[in-house]
Structure formats: structure tokens, C-alpha cells
Amino acid sequence: MDTSDMNKGRASGLLPFIIFLLLFIGSGVVSGDFYKLPVLVAVFIAILAALFMNRKIAINDKLDYLTKGAGHPNIMLMVIIYLLAGAFSAVAEGVGAVESTVNLGLTFLPGNLLIVGLFIIGCFISISMGSSVGTVVALAPIGVGLADQTELGTALILGAIISGAMFGDNLSIISDTTIASVKTQAVKMSDKFKVNIFIALPAAIVTAIIFGILTWNAGGSISGDHPYDLFKILPYLAVLVFAVAGVNVIYVLIGGIVFSGAVGLAYGKFQVMEFLKLLGDGMAGMQELALLSILLGGLVELVRVNGGIDFLLHAISKRIHSRKGAEAGIAGLVSVFDVSTANNTIAIISIGSLAKQISERFDVDPRRSASVLDIFGSAFQGILPYGAQLLAIAGVAEISPVSIMPFAIYPVLLGVAGIIAIATGYPRFSTWESQKSH
């Protein structure tokens, strides 16, 4: 593609992004904790830097651009979905869905398939509740207990949990990364899921086989009773089924909240006011992410006005000559941002608009660009020793997160599967253009 007529933009327009990344990386290196600096502070400092740039634009106009980007319809819809997803996750967990799911698996798993089963349980919980960190927190104590009662290594067990957690982080329709990738690429969640599952599922199957081979001769079990109730798991199943069927995610989440609330009230798990408090707590847990999305939307718009997005688009487009090259460029961008920020949601939101422009310029199916964003963000997030997932699970077990990295098999295979999908054009569906015409 000829890029000679493109607006080359200005490299200086990227300065706010650079400040944002340097604050994250610098604070992490200095303190040893990449989550010590509040992300909202880093974004706000970057926004202030953007506002003081480009004297040709009046400050009132810059503020208009900031609020225009922050209040973009896609950003606002993303915020609403985040809040509803948080509410559903909190209510379903309050009902006892997570506990019943875990206990169901532990009840029927044979000793030599405990690790494979733990991985599968992690896959189901993470795809149901949409949180890799939540899955890790729920399963980590069980993993540590399993390590104490068997000859299986702690790092291996925790690697299986991380692997399961990242499966849902990538695929769940209420995962923050899925919401971000879908909304920035303007595609239906069910469409992104149908493309993504054909890439992620083979990686998950191979992961299960590898864990099975590694632990085939291992024995042991977790002592004690593991009571479960299948009815408490139904809200998760309902949300998953209706979302994959293509029902609007707003309706899916509202229905899931109502269903979970009805189950909880019927079982006496909570009263009406406690149910409402769970809703509030769930939404409160997503407030930082919602505000972050709004501020990042405004920051991206300021970077665009200052020529930073055009500069990146021009620089990348010069090196891209095909759809595959465009997909590889998107994969590289989200990977670099994730490694830099240790947060795949921030990475996706930060480069989402640029990824969309690249995909449109090189005729990439938006279902694929959304999948590529989520796949490579999740792949790198699952192996970062300073990422929230590995830090959280290593903290529970009191071991080094680096020791878990070799057993985070699924994130690595997910990245490999993503590379193969880009190289081969797999999976092949009807073209996006023909879908739009209908």
C-alpha cells in the first residue's frame, strides 16, 4: 500500500504516552512493585503534559478534545459494561457459584488428573466470572493445599491455575480485556468469541495434554468434604450460553444479575438489601477501571490531535505490506504496551484506536483485530513475573513468581497459536465485507 499521501504526524505528539510508560516502568523498577504507583495518577500526569503541548491550540479547545475523547460513545458503553460485569461477578460469587464449581471438580477428579482438572476448573471459573485475578485468588489456597498433600511441585500446580485463569481472561465476554478489545474495534462480542475460540481452544487442549503427561504418574487427593450445588452454577452457564448465542451483552449481564439474585434469595444466601449491597460492591470494584478507560480515552484523543497517532500509523504502515503484516503490527503493539504497563487492559485501551486505524487501512477483519489484541495481551500478561496474576498467586504460596513462569504453559501456547493464526490466516470465515452488506 502506498503511504506517501498519509499525514506523517509528529513524533513529539507521543510524549504523553512516553511519560505514561516511563512513570509505570520507572516506578516499578525503583520500587520493585509495578503496581505501587496508582495508574490514575500516571494517566493524569500524562494528560497534563498533553494539555501543555502544542501552543497553536487554545487550552479551551484542548479541554474540548479531552472531554470528547473521554466521552466517546464506545468508551461510555465500555464503562456501563464494566459496571454490570462487576455487579454480576460479585452477586454470582455471593451466591456460592465459585465454591460450587471448584468443589464439583475436586469431588470427581482422580488423583493422576488433579492438575489437568485444576486447569479446567480455572478455565471455567475465569470464563464465567471474567477475571483472571479473581480466579487466581479463588484457586490459589486450594493449589497450595494440594501441594502440601501430594508430591506435586507447588510451582507446577500454580502454573496450572495461572494457565486456567488466562484462558478466561482472553475469552470471557465479561472480561475487561474482551470488553476493551471488542469496543475499540467496534465488533460484536459473540463474533470476536467465535474467531477467538478457534485459536485459543487448541492451545488449551494441548496445555491439558502437557499437564496430563507431566503428572500422569502422580497420586494424591485433597482431603475433606467438597459440597457443591449444581443450581448455583447455572448463572455462569446461562451468561456463557446467551453471550455466545449473540444476545446483546447488556441484556446478558442484566439477566445474569437477576438470575443470580433470584438464586441467592431462594437459597437464603442474602436478603434484598444484602443483594443490593453486593451490586454496589461489584460496581465499586470496577470504578477505577471505568475511570481509567475514560481518562485514557481523553489522553488518546489529545495524542491524536497533537499528531502522535498519525506518526505511529505512518511509521508502522511503512513497514506493513499486507493484512498479515497489519495483524502482526497490532500484535507487536499490544505486546510492547503490556510488557511496559504489566496490564493488558490498559495496553488494549491505549492502542485500541490505533489498531482500528491499522485494521481499516489494511482491510483486516475487525473480528480478527479484536482477537489479536486480546490474545497477545493475555499471552504476555500470563508470563510477566511482575504482572498482577503471578504476583498474586506467588504471594499466597510465598514463592518467587519467576519459579512459576516455566509452568505457565497456556499463555505461551496461546501466543504461539496467535502467531500461527496470523501466518496462516486461520480461522477462515465469511468476509467481514459480505457480513456488513447483509
ZIMOZI-V867742 format. One record per pair of residues at least 24 apart in sequence whose ideal C-beta (glycine too) atoms are under 6 Angstrom apart, sorted by the first residue. I is the first residue (numbers start at 1). GAP is how many residues later the second one is. If there is no record, write none. Layout:
BEGIN
I,GAP
I,GAP
END
This chain:
BEGIN
3,314
3,315
6,308
7,303
8,306
9,298
9,301
9,302
9,305
10,297
10,301
11,300
13,290
13,293
13,294
13,295
13,298
14,294
16,30
16,33
16,34
16,287
17,286
19,27
19,30
20,26
21,319
24,317
25,315
34,308
34,352
43,252
46,253
47,252
50,252
53,253
54,252
65,236
65,237
65,240
66,232
66,236
69,228
69,229
69,231
69,232
70,224
70,227
70,228
72,225
74,109
75,218
75,222
78,101
78,105
78,215
79,211
79,214
81,98
82,204
82,207
82,208
83,200
83,203
84,169
85,45
85,89
86,196
86,197
86,199
86,200
87,170
87,192
87,195
87,196
88,165
88,168
88,169
89,40
89,193
90,188
90,191
90,192
91,166
91,169
91,170
91,187
92,143
92,168
94,184
95,137
95,165
95,168
95,169
95,174
96,136
97,135
97,136
97,139
98,27
98,40
100,128
100,129
100,132
100,133
101,24
101,132
103,123
103,124
103,125
104,124
106,116
106,120
107,119
111,108
111,109
111,110
112,104
112,106
115,45
115,96
115,100
116,92
116,95
116,96
118,42
119,41
119,44
119,45
119,92
122,39
122,42
122,43
123,41
123,44
126,39
126,41
126,42
127,41
127,44
127,45
128,108
130,42
130,44
130,45
132,33
132,34
132,37
132,257
133,255
133,259
135,30
136,29
136,253
136,256
136,257
140,253
140,256
144,253
146,76
149,71
150,70
152,66
154,243
155,248
155,249
155,252
156,251
158,235
158,239
158,246
159,245
159,248
159,249
160,51
162,220
162,227
162,246
163,44
163,246
163,247
166,212
166,216
166,244
166,245
167,37
169,209
170,30
170,204
170,208
171,25
171,29
173,70
173,76
176,113
176,169
177,167
177,168
177,171
177,197
177,200
178,196
180,165
180,168
180,169
181,167
181,189
181,192
181,193
182,188
184,168
185,171
185,181
185,184
185,185
187,179
187,180
187,183
189,60
190,56
191,176
192,175
192,178
192,179
193,51
195,172
195,176
196,175
198,229
199,218
199,222
203,210
203,211
203,214
206,207
207,202
207,203
207,206
210,199
235,24
235,25
293,56
296,53
300,53
309,45
312,42
313,44
323,39
323,41
324,98
326,32
326,36
326,38
327,37
327,45
327,95
328,94
329,29
330,25
330,28
330,39
330,42
331,41
331,45
334,39
334,42
334,43
335,41
335,45
338,39
338,42
338,43
339,41
342,42
342,44
342,45
344,33
344,34
344,37
347,30
348,25
348,29
365,67
375,43
376,42
379,32
379,35
379,36
382,26
382,29
383,25
383,28
END
